[in-house]
Amino acid sequence: MRLKDKVILITGSGSGIGKSTALLFASEGAKVIVNDLSGVGLETVSEIEAAGGEAIFIQSDVTDASSVAAMVDQIIQTYGRIDVLFNNAGISGVGVLHEIEPEAWDKVINVNIRGVFLPSKYVLPHMIEQRKGSIINMSSCIAEIGLARRASYAATKGAVLALTKSMQVDYAPYNIRVNALLPGTIMTPFVEKYLKNSYDDPAAAIESLKKRQLSEELGLPEDVALAALFLASDDSKFVMGSPLYVDGGAVFG
Ligand code: NAD
């Protein structure tokens, strides 16, 4: 078991990639803290427990400082440590820049960047004290390639990649690794909603997405979960500040 007894917080793990990762990490022996905005995370915990794993659910909004601080306090009171933080929670933002309403812009920036800042801010003091930790930040291959009508979302994922590198330099002296995941198109509720809201013919949109990558298949949440497992475990002990592409070659598409 590659994560035996590691205490791992995964934000936004009531759905999609976060949920898949929570299930995989628990099957590898981790004690998983499932976080989400609403009770949707309880289902993830039930599935983990049904498979014989260990998990608790903490409802918290990753953009709310006092809520995140309370979540981290609860984890420390329960387990005494946090070994891995996966900053996964995120929302989509669609539209060309001049058509984006300022409030919609702020919301995407808030969830996707502040939502990485706050859990990191409150978890890091514990990792510093432990002199060990792994933080995984959810970026996207959109940080490196232009995609139509995704201005606000691309801005946030580029920021997360830059933040990852900066964090890595600052926290390397404490034996804390900080890496980023850069998925391509992964079929989750997040993407299904985007396709449904943005295209008259979502099936045709899926075919055109496939043409923009090297793989003939779109990614699955499990593909990203396996990459997260590598970054969470000590198998990646020499991997620091890296962007890990899980995109079927979309950056070459
Ligand atoms: P998803 O919508 O299935 O899951 C995201 C979860 O985050 C949801 O359960 C949601 O409730 C939760 N969440 C949203 N705002 C939150 C908040 N303020 N506090 C706590 N939880 C919150 O999405 P997904 O596709 O699994 O995406 C997960 C992450 O992966 C996101 O950061 C997304 O940007 C990134 N990503 C996804 C893809 C893709 O193609 N699906 C590609 C690249 C990157």
Residues whose N, C-alpha, C, O or C-beta is under 5 A from the ligand:
A	BS01	NAD	G12 G14 S15 G16 I17 G18 D36 L37 S60 D61 V62 T63 N88 A89 G90 I91 V111 M138 S139 S140 P183 G184 T185 I186 T188 P189 F190 V191
